[in-house]
Every structure is written in C-alpha cells, then in structure tokens.
Amino acid sequence: MTTHLLQRRLAILATALLIAAALAVTLLSVRPFAGAIEPEMAKTVSVVGDSVLRLIERADTLGMPLDKLTGVEALLDEVRRDNPDLRYLAVVGQDGQVLYASGGIQDDALKAHWRHQMDGSATVGQWLDTALPISSRQGVIGSLHVGQAAATVEAQLHELMFDLVTVLLVAGLTALELLRFVMAAMVGAPIAALNLSWQAARKGDFSHYLPTDYFGGIGRLNHASNALIAKLNTSASRLRASAQAQFAEASRGLQLHEDGERPTLFSGAVDFVRWPFFLLIFSDSLSLSFFPMFVEGFYSPAYGLSKQLALGLPISLFMFAWAMAMPWAGLWCDRLGYRRAFAIGAGITTVGLLLTAASQTLIDLVLWRSLTAVGYGLVFVTAQTYISNHTPAEKRTKGMAMFLATFFAGSLSGAAIGGILAERVGFRPTFMLSALLSLAAAIFVMRFLARKRLSGTVRKSLRWRDIRLLLKHKPFVVITVLAAIPSKIALTGFLYYTAPLYLKALGNSQSAVGRVMMAYGLAIIAFSPLVAQMADRLGKHRWFVSLGGFAASGAMFVIYLDAGTMGVSVAILLLGLAHAIGVSPQLALVTDYCQDAVAEVGQATATGIFRLIERLGNVLGPLIAAVLIGAFGFKGAFYGMGVLILIAATLFTLVIWRIGSQPDIAKEAT
C-alpha cells in the first residue's frame, strides 16, 4: 500500500468516525431541545407583551377601568405589525369576556381556553397561546393573550434539523481537508523526506539535514539521522583542517556541506497548501449567501443608480479586480515564492474583509471588496501553481481536479455556514470572523511551507501581442465568447447575485438561503471528476461543452416554470451539474482547436489569457441580472438569462461543429 493511499484511507476513516459521533450527539440533543422550544417562545412573547401590560396597568393606577379604555385595539394592531410572528393579541377580563382583540380570531376552543387560563402557555388546536396576567392593586383583573401558530414550533424544529445536517456536512468536508493536512505533516512529508535522504545517502550525499519534526511519529527518526549527518560533517571538518591530503582521499565521492551551514531537505506536499487554501476560500465565501442583502443596507438614490444595479455593482467590481490581479499575481508568485506570495495575499484579504465589515458607504464597500479581490487572486494563483508544480506530469489533470474540489468544498461550506452565522450574529460580525479565518490561513502557510523560491523557468510577462494573436484565432474566440463567458455570467449573475435576493424575497431564512446555495458546490464536487475522466477517455470535449451550455440554460427555465423555493433549489443543482459537465472540458477544447496559437504563445500564457477573458463573464453577470430584474422582475430575469445562455450554447454548437467537421479551417484561422 502506498503512503498516499494510506493517508487517504486514514483521513476518510477518521472523518467518518467524527461525523458518526457528531450525528449521535445531534440526535440525542434534538429531543431535549424540542421540549425547550415552547417555553423559549413563551419567554419571547412575554417580552413583547410586557410593553402592552405596562400601559394597561398604568391606566388602572390612574383609575381607568379595564373595560372603559380607548385606543387599546389600535395599540394591539401596531404591536402585531411590528411583530409579524404574532397571530393575535386579546385582552380578556376576569370573567373571561374578550374586551379588546387584534387578529380576528373566531376559534371557540380558544375562547373557551381564555375563560379559564389567566397565566402560562399552552397549545390550543393550531395555536400556541401565552397568557400574561394583568394586575392591579386589588389583584389580577384580567389577562393578555398572545398567540403564535403552533406550526412555528415544528417549523423551528425542521430549521434546526436542516442546520444540524448542514453543519455535519460542512464539518465532514472541513475535517477531511484538515486531516489530509495533518496526515501529510505527520506521515506523508516525513516519509518522503526520509526517502529522499536515503536516496541521497546511497549516492554519497550527506549535505542536507531533515526538517525538525513537530508532530512526532515517523519524524522521530529525523533526530537520529540528523545527528549522524552532523557527526559525519564535523569529523570531515576536523580532518579537512588537520590533513588536507587525507581529507581529499577520504571524502572522494562524498558530498558534504560547508562549515557553519545547515541546509535542510524539505519535501513539498500538496496538502500543505490545500488546507490553508480551503480555509481562505471558506472565509471569503461566508458572505456568499447574504452579500446582496448586506449591500442593500448601503443603497441610496443619491448615487444615481437603480437599486438592482447598485446591489450588483460590488460583486462585478470584485470579479473585475480579481481578474485584473491574476496575471500579475502569477509574476509575484514567481518572484516571491509560494510562502510569501500566499501569506501576502491572505494578509491583503484579511485587511479587505476587516475594512468591509467597517464599511459605512457604498463607495467604501466597493473599494474594500476590490482590495479583498486582489489578495484573493494572489492566493488563488499561488495555490494553483503550487499544486501544479508539486504534482507529477502524468497526474497533472488529477491535480487540477483536486484544486477545484478544494475550491468548491471551501465555497459551499462557507456559503452554508455564513447563512447560519448571519442569521444569528449579523452581517458585520460574520465578516470579522472571515478576516480571522483568512489570517489563520496566512499563519498556516508561513508555518508549514518551505522558505524557498520557485524553481524552473520564470513565466514571462503578459504581452498584448499574445492576446491579439489568440483573439485572431476563430476557435479561441468561439470557445471563450460562446462557452466560457456565458458560464461565468450564469455563475455570478444567477448564483451569487439573483438567487440570494430571490430566495430571501420568497421568505426563506438566511440559513435556508445558504443551504440551497450548497447544491451547486455539491454537484461540482460529486460530478466534475467523473465527467472530466469521461471526457478525457472519449476525447469529445465539444460534446460536453455543448451539453453543459444547454443544461445551464435549462436551469434558468426551471425557475420560470416553478417559481418557488423548490424550483430555485433544482435550478441551482442543475446549474452545478451543467458546469461540472461543460466547464472543465473548455480549456482542453482550447488546446484541441488552437494548437498552433497555443504553441506560439506558450501553454501557460494561453491558459492565463483564457482565464482572464472568461472572467469578463464574472463581471457582466450581476450587471446583466440587475438590468433584467429592473426591467422584467425576477421571473423575467431568469427567463432572459436562460434565453441568453441558450442562444450562446446554440451558436457555439453550430460553429464549433462546423469547425470540427472541417479541421483545416481551424489551422487557416490562425
């Protein structure tokens, strides 16, 4: 069994045990919690009812009889308007007669209950009734009855169960990523370093020491190995100082380090960057499910923008800043090295998130989100480059699938947990937590990544000549404009912008919005590796890109047919499936159809330009959605985006199949 397979099995086993234990604790805690819901709801109602009681009791102290008061029903109506969860309020006299009421309840069983219940809470038919006694100097003179729907208890239990399942799922994904990191640090990296050290020793190389072991376990061999290397080098140093000729003869074929040096042999592990990358994506994604609602608090007509456009502007500018930062991020990564580049990017992201939490105006928000995007882009490119360079050439596709899996695992986990946190602690504290997690990612990287620069060829600067060359290539333009850009429009315009606003407008809680948005990431994680493997095996990448485009347009039409929460959920799941089918093969399609142009500008440069142009869709998505919502409403916007993506998918299919049937056209187009 290989070390990598052992690590993976141990991580999966530990994660499964963790989830099983958490599930058992959850099931055991649900029943006591269910019994506590009604008393807690009664306490909440009591807080609202106390304000009404104080006014009525004050009137009694002024000598006004309870049954002769004026304006009480208007007061009760106002309380109900301020507290939509309250279904009725009724002031009942000592004889059980209803004196004042708001809510128009005609339930005979409930009225019979009011005649006998002067204090406490009880479930009466479909109502949870809480009675608050009205006291005077002579004693209790009546009661205030406050009612909620009894189904609220069941709804809160369902909400709790959904939240617990969400937390379990996120905990499993987080634990799996963390355990991969721990297993790499405790098992994989020490074994790999020992293996490299022994291979070097067989060749006579005793110039490098093993890194310090911080976890114990396998790495305890490091101390003995380092002591042996130190002793050998010390003896050689003494011999060199006393007898040069004898030293030259004795050290023939050996490689030793210079006096005063202590070079360390590091073994780079992909999992060393996966965990902090997951953590940073998780931190920024905490706001995905509520960000449009957060922006809504900054809107003012004084900006001269429609409300829909103002809500989409920060998302579009974030995507624009991210896209603009990525080409330069690659150069910074080459010059600074992985560790410093990632740490600086995470640091910039941390500052951006903190300032976002402190934003006071829409201009502040746009500025700080753009700053966050610069750090986000630097981390994104650094992690992608690290994984690519630490993955064998024959497993490079698998390495990129691993990168995407980590990205979407962090994204869906953050969106789900962010919705729960925002509902309980608010938007700004959630952003502050995001900043702390981003800072933690920087600390992890500074602690565990080797202090060294990248090896190999440093990438060249992005040149306009390369961009012009690719844009003159017909297949490249077809793939980017008719496939890649529409995919990103659907992602940001629908998933990041329209879906959270629409789900909230349907009356869903913030937690529910986060749960529904999880469906996209789950579909990507579940299907993307399978589809990528199938596409590589069949070699028909254009089929998958076309199918993905049509499926994405179908996702928009699902909501047009079913405008409820279930329709949105199905649409998000279908969009994730569509992108799992159609997005991954796009870059392979560029290589298939643009071989001459890619060879001239270089594979890395062509990939960078393709990624840069496709992010134009990220920028346009929220703006297009905002214009459509303003003109036609939510349903019209879904239909409009569906038509737009359908047209793009149809044109792509017709053009690329024509090029595919006449291969010479692709070559002549260069």
N, C-alpha and C positions, 0 to 999 in steps of 0.2 A: 504494500500500500504506500503511495507517495505521500510526502509531507503535506502537500496541498489538499489531497483528498482527506487525510486525517484531520486537518484543520477544519475543513468544511463540515465533515460529519460531526465533529465535536461541537462546533458552533451551532449547527442545526439541532443537535440533541439538547444542548443547554437552553436554547431558545424555546424549544418545545416544552421542556420542563418548567421554564419560567412562565410561559403562557398558561400551562395547565394549573400551576399553583395560583396564578392571578385569577383564573376563571373560577377556581374553587372558592377563593376568598370572596369574589364578587357574588357568587350565588348564595353564599352563607350570609352576606351582608344585606342582600336585597330585602329579605323579609322583615328584619328589624327596621329598615329604612321605610318600608311601605307603611308600617304601623305608626311611624312618626310623622307622616306627611299631613294627615288631617289635623293633629294638634298644632303643627307649624303653620298650616294655612289659617287656622283659627287665630293664632297669635298675630299673623299679618293683618287679618281683618280687624282685630281689636285695635291695632294702631290707627287704622283709618276711622273706625267707629268712635274712638275716644274724642276726636275733634268735634263730632256731632254731639256726643254726650255732654261735653263741657258747655256747649251753647245752651242745650236744653236745661241742664241743671242750673246754669246761671240764671236762666229765665225764671226757674222755680224759686231761687233765692230772692228774686225781685218781686215775688208774689204773683207771678203769672201762672194760672192753672195750665196743666199739661194739655188739656183738651181745648184750650182757647188761644193757642199760639198761632201766629200768622207767618207765612214765608218758609215754613218747615219743608213743605214738599219741593219748593224751588231749591232749597239747600240740599235736599237729598238728591235731586236731579243733577245738581252741579257736582256732587261727590261721585256719582256714578259716571259722569262724563270724564272726570279726572282719573277714574279707576275702572277701565273697561272690563276687568275680570269680574267685577261685582254685577250680579244679575238683578238684584233687587235690594232695597232697604225699606224697612217698615217700622214705624213707631207704634207699639201696642200698649194699650192701657192695662191697669191692674186687673180689670175684668175680662181681658182677652180680646177686647174690641180693637180693630185696626183704626188708629187715629190719623195717621199720615203714611203715605206709601209712595215709592218710586219704583217703577218696573212693571206695574200692571199684572201682578201675579193673581191668578184665579184658581189656584190649586186648593181644593177643600181640605185635603190631608195636611197640607202645610199650614193652613189657617187653624185647623184643629190643634196642630202642634204648638202654634203660637199661644193658644189659650192656656197651655199647661207648662210651657218651657220658658222660664224667665232668665236662665243663665246656662252657659255651656254651649257645646256644639254637638250636632247630631246630623246624620244623613236621613233625609226625608224624601223618599222617592228619588227624583232626579236632582235633588238639591242638597248641598251641604250648608246647613243653617247654623249660624252662630248668634247666640242671644247674649246681649250685653245689658245688665240691669241699669235702670235709671233710678238714681237715689235722690232723696230729699231729706229734710230734717225729720220728717215723720217716718222715713224708711223707704222701701222700694215702692215706687209709684207706677212703674211700667218697665218696658224693655225695648231695646233697639235690636231688630233682627236684620242681620246682614247675610245675604245668600250668594253662593257661588254654585256653578254647575258641578254636580258630583263627579261628572266625567273628567273634570280637571285633575282629580287625583289619579285616575287611570292614565290620563294623558301625561302627567308628570312622571309616572312610573315608566311608561313607554319611552319618554325622553331620556330618563335615567338609564334605561337598558341600552338604548342606542348609543348614548355617550360612553357607557362602560364597554360596549363592543368596540367602539371607535378607539378608545384608549387601549384596549387589549391589542387591537390590530397595530396601532402605532407603536405600542410597547414592543411587540414582536419584531417589527421592522427595525426599530432603534436598537433593540438588544442584539439582533443578528449583525447589524453593522458594527456595533461596539465589540461584540465577541470576536468578529473577524479581526478587528484591530488587536485585541488582547491576545488572540491565538497567534497572530503574526509576530507580535512582540515577544511572546513567551516561548513559542515553538518554531515558527517558520523562519524568522530572521536569525535567531541563534544557530539553528541547524545549517542554514545557508552560509552563514559566516564561518562556521567551523569547517564546512565542506570546502569553501574557498581557501581557508588557511591550510588545510591538509593538502589540497592540491598544490598550493604554492610551496609547501614544505617538501613535497616529493620532487619538486624542481630545484630545491636548494634556496628558496626564497624565504628568509626569516626576518624580513624588514618591516613587517606590519603586525600590529597588535590587534586583538579582538576588542570590540567595544565593551564598555562597562555594562554589566548585567543589572538591570533594575528590578527584575521580577523574580529572579531565582530560577529554579527548574533546570532546563537543559543548559542555560547560560552559565551555570556554576563551573562548568568546565573551562570557562574563559580565564578564571584566575590562575589555574594551574598552567594553562597554555601560555598565558602572558608572562608568568614567572619564568617558564623555560626559555621563552624568546628573549626576555630581559637578561637572563643569566648568560645565554649564548652571546648576545651582543656585548655585554660587559666584559666577558672573557676575551672576546675578539678585540675590544678596545684596548685592553691591557696588553695583549700580545702585540698589537699594532704599535703601541707606544714603546715597548721594550725591544722588539725584534722585528723590524720591517720585513726582512727576507723570510723569516719563518712564518710571519703572518700571511704574506703573499702566497706561500706554498700551501698553508693550512686552509686558507679561505678560497682557494681556487674552486670555482663552480658554485660558490655561495653568494647570496645577495643579502647584505646587512644594512641597517640604517646608520646614518651619521650620528656621531656623539651629540647628545643633547636633544635629539629628535625623538618623537614618539608617534609615528604615523599610524593611523587607525584604519582597520579594514571594515568598511560598512557594507551591509547587504541591503540594498533598497528593496522595500516590499510595497507592492501596490496598495495593500491595506493600510499602510501608514498614512496615505493621503485620502483614502476612501472615507474614513471616519470623520476627520475634520471637514472634508468637503460635504458630506452628508449633514453635518452639524450646521454648517453655514447656510446651505440651501434650506434646511429646516427652519433656521432662524428667520431668513427673509420671507419664507413662504407663510409664516404665521399670519401675515396680513392679507393673504390672497382672498380669503372668503369675506372680508369686511372692508377692504380698501376703498371701493367706490362709495360705501356709506360713510367712511371716515372723511373722504374728500368732500362729501355733501355738506359737512359742517363748515367748510371754508367758502362755500359759494356765496357770491354777492353779484347782483345785477350790475354793480358799478364796473365790473371787469369788461362789460360789453360782449360777453359770450353767453350763448344759451346754456341752460343748466346741464343738459346732456353732454354738450361739448366740453364744458368745464370739468365734468366728472371724468371724462376720458382723457383729458389732456395730461395729467401727471403720469398715467400709465404709458401713453405714447412717448412722452419725453424720456421716461425711464428706459424704455426699449431703444430709443434713439441714442441715448448716452451709452447704453450697454453695447450697441452695435458699433458706435464710433470708437469705443475704448478697446474693443477686442483686437484689431490689427496691431495697435501699439502695445497692447498687453503681451502679445507674443514676443515682441522685441525686448520689453522689460524683463520678461521671464528668462530669455536667453542671457541677458546681461547680469541680472541679479542672482540667478539661481532659484531653484524651486522654493526653498525655505523662506528666503527673504521676500520673494515675489508674492507667495501665498500670504505670509504674515502681513505684509504691507496692504495687500488687497483686503484681507479680513479686517485690518485696522481701519481702513477707509470706510468699509461697510459698517463697522461699529459706530464710527462717528456719524455717518449718514443716518443710521437708524435712531441714534440718540437725538440728533437735531430734528428728525422727522417727528419724534414724539413731542418735541418742544415747539413745533411749528405753530404760528399764530395767523398766518395769511396763506392764501393760495400760492402766492409767489414764493414764500418761504418753503412751502411743501414741495413745489416743483423743483426748486434749487437743491434741496437736501435729498430728494429722491434721485435726482440726476447724479449727485455725488455718490450716493449708495450704489448706483448702477456702475460707476467707474470701478469701484472696489470689487463689485460682484463680477464684472467682466474679467478683471485681472485674476481673480480666484478661479473662475470658470476655465480660462485658457491654461492656467498653471496646472490645475488638476488634470485636464485633458492631456496636456503634454507629458506630464509625469507618468500617467497610466500608459500612454502610448509608448514612451521610451523605456518603460520597465516591463513591457510585455514582449515575448518573443515574436518575431516576424510572422511565424505561422499561426500565431494566436492573436494577431492584431485586431481582427474583426470581433473576436470574443472580448478583447479588452475594451473596445469601444461600447459593446453591448453592456459590459459591466459598468462603464462610466454612466451610460444613460439610465441603467437600472438604479444606480445610486442617486442620480439627479432626481428621478421621478419618485423614488421612495422618500427622499427628503421633502420633495414638493408636496406630495399628497399627505404625508404625515403632518407637515407644518400647517397646511390648509385646514385639516380636520381639527387639530389641537387649537389652532388660532381661533377658530369659530367658538369653541367651548370657552377659551380664556376671555375672549372679547365680551361674551355674554355675561361673564361673572365678575370680571375685574375692570373691563372697559378697554377702549382702543389704545390710549396712550400708554398705560402700564404694559400692554402686550408688546408694543414697540420697544419699550425699555427692556423687557425680557429678551426680545430678539437681539438687541445690542449685546446683552450679556452672553448669549449663546455664540454670537459671532466672535466676541472677544475670546471665549473659550476655544473656539476653533483655531484662532491665531496662536494661543498658548500651546495647544497640542502640536501644531506644526513646528513651532520653534523648539519644542522639547524633543521631538522624535525624528524629524527629518535631518539627514546628514548635512553638515556645513560644507557644501561644495557646489561649484557651478556646474552647469550642464556640459556634457562632453559632446563631441561631434561638431558638425557644421552649424554655425550660427545662421539663422534664417536671414534672408535679405529683406530689405525694407520693401514695403508695398509700393509699387510703381503704377502710375496711371496708364502707362503703356500696356501693362499686363491686363488691367481692367478693360481697356479698349479692345485688346486682342480677343478676350473672351466674349465681350458683348457683340463683336462682329461675327461670332460663331453661332449660327442659327439654332442648332440643338441646345446649346447652353442657354440661350435666351428663352427658348420654349420651356425648358425644364424649370428655370428659375421663375419666370413670369407666370406661367400657367399651372405650375405644380407647387413649387416651394413657397412662393409668396401667398397664394390662397390658403395654404395650410396654416401659415402663421396668422393670417387675418382671422381665420376661424378660432385659433387658439386664444389670441388676446381679445379679439372683438366679441367673441361669444363666451368663452370660458372665464376669462379674467375680468371682463367688464359687464357684459349684459346679464349673464347667468346670476351672479350675486345680487344685482339690483332686482331682477325679476323674481327670484326666489324670495327675497325679502318682501317684495310687494305682494306676493301671494300669502303672506302671513307666517312664513317659516321663521323659526328662531335662528339666531346666529349659529348655534351648534348644528342645526339641521342643514344650513347652507354649507358649512364646512364638510359635513358627511356626504352630501350629494356630490360635491366637487371632487371627493376622493375617487369617484368612479372612473374618472379619466386616467388618473395615475395607475390605478389597479389594472385597467385594461392594457395600458402600455407595458407594465411590468410583466403581466401574465402572457401577453401575446407577442410582444415585439421580438424576443429571442427566437420564438418558434417561426415567426414569419420571415425573419432575417435568414434563418437557416434554410427555410424552404425556398426563398428567393435565390439564394446563392446556389442551391442544388439544381434548381430548374434553369437558372440563368436568364429568366424572362422578367427582368426588373420593371419593364414598362407596363406589363400586365398589372403588377402590384401597385404601381403609382396611379394608374388609371382607376383601378378598383377603389383605392383609398380616397381619391378625389370624389368619386360618385357616392361613396359611403358617407363622406363628410357632408355633402350637400343633403343627403337623406336625413342626417342627424338634425339639421335645421328644420326640415319639413315635418319631422316627428312632433316638434313642439307646436307647429302650426295646426296639426291635427288634434293633438292633446295638449291643451294649454295649462294643465295642472302640474303639480309637483312631480307626479309620476312621469309625465311626458318629458319634463326637463331632465329627470334622472336618466331616462332611457336615452335621451339625446346626448347627454354628456358621456355615457358609457359607449354609445355608438361612435361618438367623435374620437374617443380614446382608441377604440378598435380600428377606426378608419386611419388614424395617424400611425398606429402600430403596423398597419398594412402598407401604407403609402409613403410615409416619411423616410423610414430607414433606407429603402432602395434608391432614393433620389440621388444621393452622392455617387452610388455605384453606377447609376444611369449616366451621370456626367462623365465618368471615366469611360463608360462603354461607347458613348456617342461623340465624345470630344477628345479623343486620344491625341490627335496632333496638337491641339491647342494646350492641353494639359501638359504634354511633353515639353512644349516650348517654354511655358511659364513656370513649370515645376508643380508636382502634385500638392505640396504643402501650400503654395501660393494660390493655386486654383481652388483648393478647399477653403482657404481663408476668404477669397473673393466671393465664392458661392455662399458661405455663411453670412458674409456681410450684406450681400444683396437680398438674401431671403429674409433678413431681419427688417427690411422695409415693410414686410407684411406685419411684423410685430408693431411697428409704428402706426401703420394705417388702420389696423383692426379696430381699436377703440374709437378712432375718429369716424370711420365709416359707420360703425354701430351707432354712435351718438347722433349722426345726421339722420340715419334711418329711423331711430326711435323718435327724434324730434318731429319728423315728417309723418310717420305712419304708426307710431306706437310700438309696443314690444312685439306683438304678433306680426306686424308688418315688417319689423326689423329682422325677425327670424326668417320670414319668407324671402325678404330681399337678400340676406346673406346666403340663403340656400340657393337662390337663383344665380347669384354671382359666382358661387363656387361650382355650381352645375355647369354654367357656361364655360368657365375656365377648364374644368375637367373634360368637357366635350371637345373643346378646341385642342387641348393637349393630346387627347386620344387620337383625333383625326390627323393632326400634324405629325406627331411622333410615329404613328403607324405608317404614314406615308414615307417618312424618312427611313423608317426601319425596313420598309419593303424595297427601298432604293438606296442601298448603303453608299453609293458614290456621291449622293447629294451631301451627306454629312462631311465628306472629305472636301468636296468642292466649296462648301460654305466657309471653310477656314480662310 
